[in-house]
Amino acid sequence: MKKDTTKAMEDLIAEIRLVIPFDTPIEKLCNGPCTGCAKKLLEFLDMELIDCERALKDGEKPGLGDIDKLAKTAKKIFQVLKKNNLIED
């Protein structure tokens, strides 16, 4: 049985919150040379997740495009954080 888009979005948000280190101290985020601003990227992604969570709470049903967009955004930010050594393999 396939998931509905609401459940898929909820699962994606939970996975992103689990994998992305939102609680990284600022001292570690801004330590040395970096590719992209990790602090701003984390803030951006957190705001995106909050917006998605609010929409779900309000009963809005996400489309597949919404899920795909959030997944791509999170994946790109994950890669930048990895390049900046903020995520270990």
N, C-alpha and C positions, 0 to 999 in steps of 0.2 A: 504494500500500500504506500502510495506517495504521500509525502508531507504536504500540508497546505502552505501557502506562502507566509502566513503569519508564524507558524511553527518554525519554518526554515529561517526566517529573519531572527526570531528569538534565539535559535540555536547558534546562528552566525554571531550575533551580538555577544552571547555567552562565551563562545570560542575566542573572539577577539579580546574580550576583557581578561580571559585566562592567559592568553599568549603574549599580549603586548604589555610591557612593563610600565604601566601608568604611574606607579608609585616610586619611580626612580628619582632619587634626590637630585636637585638642581646642580649640585657640585659635580655629580657624575655625568649629567647631561651635557654640561658646558665645560668639559675637561679636555683641552687639547684641540687639535684640528678636527673638523667635522665636515661631512658631506650633507648639506641641508641642515636646517635648525631643528634638532630633535625635540627641543622644548615646544616650539611652535607646532610641529607636526603632531606631537602627542596631544596638545591642546585642541588642535583642529579635529583629530580623530575622536577625542572624547566628546566634543560638541556634536559631531555627526551621530555618535552613538546615543547621546542624550536626546537628540531630535528624533531618531528612529524609535527609541523607547517611548517617548512622549506620544508619537503617532500611533504606536501599537496600543498604548494605554487608552487613547482616545477612540479606539476601535477602527482605525484606518487599516485597510488591508494592503500590504505592500505588493507591488508587482515584481515579476522576475527581474525587470530592469533595475529596480531599486536594490534588490538583493545583490545582483551582479555588480552594480556600481559600488556598493559598500565593500564588497569582497575585494574588488580591484584596488580601491583606495587603501584598505587595510594591508593588502599584500605589498603595495608600493612603499607604504610607511614602514612596514616590517623590514623590507630590504634595506632601506636607509638606516634604520636602527641597527641592523646587523652590520652594515659597513662601518658604522660608528662604534662598533664593539659594545653595544648596549644589550645585545641579545646573543647568547651563546648557542652553539650548535647542539 
